Amino acid sequence: MERLDGKIALVTGAARGIGAAIARRFAEEGADVLLTDSDEASVRRVAEEIGDRAEARGHDVTDEAAWKAVADWAIERHGHIDVLVNNAGIFLAAPLGETTLEEFRRVQEVNQVGVFLGMRAVAPSMLARGSGSIINLSSLAGLTGSPLLTAYGASKWAVRGMTKSVAKELAPSGVRVNSLHPGQIDTDMHARQRERTPELVDRLVAAIPMRRIGDPREIADAALFLASDESRFVTGSEVVIDGGVSA
C-alpha cells in the first residue's frame, strides 16, 4: 500500500524546486495532488508531467479571495483536503540599511501572510473531518540569525511561531501542524541567489558539515513523513533538513 493512498494534498509554490518535488513525491505515494503557483503556465506543466493524479491552477498566496477560491476548488474536486503544504515563498538577501520597507513588506506578505491565509482557508475542511496535516515551509533562517537576511529571517521565524500556535489550537480536533526547516537546497532560488551574492552562498555551503547542499527530494521525503499517518502523533514540531548546520 502506498503511504498517501486516498489522500488529497494541496501544495503551493509547486511550479519548481521544493514545491514541485513535494507534489511529485506525494503523487508517487498515492495522493491526488492539487498544485498552485503564481506562475500558472509552469505549474500546469509540472502537473502534466506528474499525470492523472495532479491538477494545477494559478494562485497568489497573498490574496485572501484567491485562497478561498483555491480551497473551494479543492473541495469541489475531491470533497475535502487531507494535506496542505504551505511552500510558496520568496527570498531576499540584503544589508539592513539597503532593505527597503517595500521589500520587507513584500517578503512578509508572501512568506508569512500567505501561510496564515492558507491555514485559515483550509483548516475548516480538516476540522470538519477531525483529521489533517498542515506542513509549513520555514527555513534554517527561522531557527537562527543570519547576516543579510533580516526580511527573510523575520518571515521564517513568523512561520515557525504560527505553526506552534496553530498546532496547539487544532490538536484537540485531530489536525496536525508542523514546520520544515531546509538549509541550503539545490533549487532555482539557490542558483539565483548565488548569482547575486556568491560570497554569501559560498560561505553558507562551506559551513555544511555534510559538505554538500541538499536535494529538493530530500525535503519532499520529510514532507511525506509529515503528510502520512506515520507521523500521527507529531504536531508542533520542527523538522530540520540542513546537513548538520544547526547541530
Sequence and secondary structure as in RCSB ss.txt:
>XXXX:A:sequence
MERLDGKIALVTGAARGIGAAIARRFAEEGADVLLTDSDEASVRRVAEEIGDRAEARGHDVTDEAAWKAVADWAI
ERHGHIDVLVNNAGIFLAAPLGETTLEEFRRVQEVNQVGVFLGMRAVAPSMLARGSGSIINLSSLAGLTGSPLLT
AYGASKWAVRGMTKSVAKELAPSGVRVNSLHPGQIDTDMHARQRERTPELVDRLVAAIPMRRIGDPREIADAALF
LASDESRFVTGSEVVIDGGVSA
>XXXX:A:secstr
  TTTT EEEESSTTSHHHHHHHHHHHHTT EEEEEES HHHHHHHHHHH TTEEEEE  TT HHHHHHHHHHHH
HHHS  SEEEE         GGG  HHHHHHHHIIIIIHHHHHHHHHHHHHHHHT EEEEEE  GGGTS  TT H
HHHHHHHHHHHHHHHHHHHHGGGTEEEEEEEE SB SHHHHHHHHH HHHHHHHHHT TTSS B HHHHHHHHHH
HHSGGGTT  S EEEESTTTT 
